[in-house]
Amino acid sequence: MKKICNSKLKFNLVLIVSIIILLALISLAISIFTSLSYLETLRIIFGSIYVLFLPGFIITYIFFPKTKEFDSEDKESGSIDWIERIALSFALSIAIVPLVVFYLNLIGLKISLLNSFLTILGIMIISSGILYFKKRFRKQQSLKLPKK
């Protein structure tokens, strides 16, 4: 069991590093073919992912904690496949981030780069906290259930 978790962790780490390298190469290619500098394209690529994908990706795990295989015929409740998770991540991010930023603007927090960054970071931290406590509660409930 521990070996399986360790190999899965290594696979996820390699996947994340390779995605970051791929995005850096895309930024380099864009900077070569346009008048933008490499840092500007890097900021555009990673900023887009930060604003348009990551908050929704974390929130999808709150509503759908399990990920099923793409070709799986399971109709298990609370599980979606990766394509649905990615599409829902973009949709939730596009819906939630502007609403939070604009409502904070209404109460007096001006829209700026730093405030937007911290607001999105706050959304992700609150969502991660909800996810953590939800998993912890589910684990406690499973320990309390009598074995059949």
N, C-alpha and C positions, 0 to 999 in steps of 0.2 A: 504493500500500500504506500509506504513512504517513498519507494523507488519510483512508483508511477507518478506521485505528486511532484517529485524532484525532476523527472523527465518532462512533465508538463510545464513546470516552471521554466526550465531551460528553453523549451520550445517557444513559450510565450515571450521570453526575454529576447531570443534570436529574432522572432517576428517583429517585435517592437523596434529593435535596433535596425533591422533591414528596412522597415517602413520609414524610419527617420532618415536613413541614408538615401532611400529612393526620393523622398521629398526634397532633400538637399540637392540631389542631382537634377531634379525637375526645376528647382530654383536657379541652379547654375545654367541650365539650358535656356530658361526664360531670360536670364540676364544677358546671355550671349546674343540672343536674337532681338532684344528690345533695348531701349535706351535706359532702362532701369538698372540700378546697381544691384549687386548680388545681395546685399543686406536688405534692400527694399523688397526684392522678390522673396527672400527668406521670411521677412516679416509678413508679407501678404499671404504666403502659403500657410505658415504655421499659425498666423492670426486667424485665418479663415477656419482652420480646423478647431482652434480654441473657441471661437465664437459660434460656429455653425454646426459643430459635431459633438464635442466632448460633454457639454451639459446634458444634452438629450440622451447621449449614450449612457450616462450614469443613471438618469431618470428611467430609462427603459428597464434597467435591472430592478427598480423598485416595483414596477407594475408586472414585469415578466421575468421572474428570477431565473428561470431555466432556459437554456438554449438547446434546441434540438437540431439534429442533422438535417441538411437540406432535403434529402430524398426520403426522410423518415415519414412513415404513414401514421405515426402516433398522433392522436388528438388529445394529448395530455394538456390539462388546463395550466395556464401560467407559463407556457413555453412558446417561444417563437424561434424561427430559424434566423441565420445571420443576415440574410438579405432583408428580411422584415425588420430586424433590429437596427440595421444601418439606415434604412429608409425612415423608420420611426424616430431615430436619433436626430436626423436632419429636421424633420417636421417639428419635433418637440423643442429643439433648440431655437428654430426660427419663430416658434410661437412664444416661448417663455422669456428668452433673453430680452427682446425689445420691450415686452410688457413690463418687466421688472425695472429696466433702465428708465423707461418713460415715467413709471409711477414714482420712482425715486426722484426723478426730475421735478415732478409735481409737488413733492414735499420739500423741495429746496436743494437737493443734491444735484449740482450742475453736471451735465454730460461732458466728460473729458476722457482722455485716454486712460489715465490712472483710475478714475472712478469706474469706468466701464470694466476695466481689467479686474478691479477688486470686487465689483458686483458679480461678474461671471464666476470669479473664484469663490465668492460666497455661495452662489447657487450650487456649485459643484461640491463644496464642503458640506453644506446642509444636506444635499442629496446623498452624499456618501455617509453622513451620520445617520440619516434615516435608514439607509440600506444596511448599515452595520447593526443598528438596534433591531431592525426587522429580522435579520439573520440570527442574531443572538436570541431573540424572543422565540423564533421558530425552533432553534436548537433546544432551548429550555422546555418548550412544549413537547418536543419529541422525546426528551428524557423522562418527562412526567407520565407519558402514556404507558399503560401496562402492556407488557409483551403478550402476544397471542400465542 
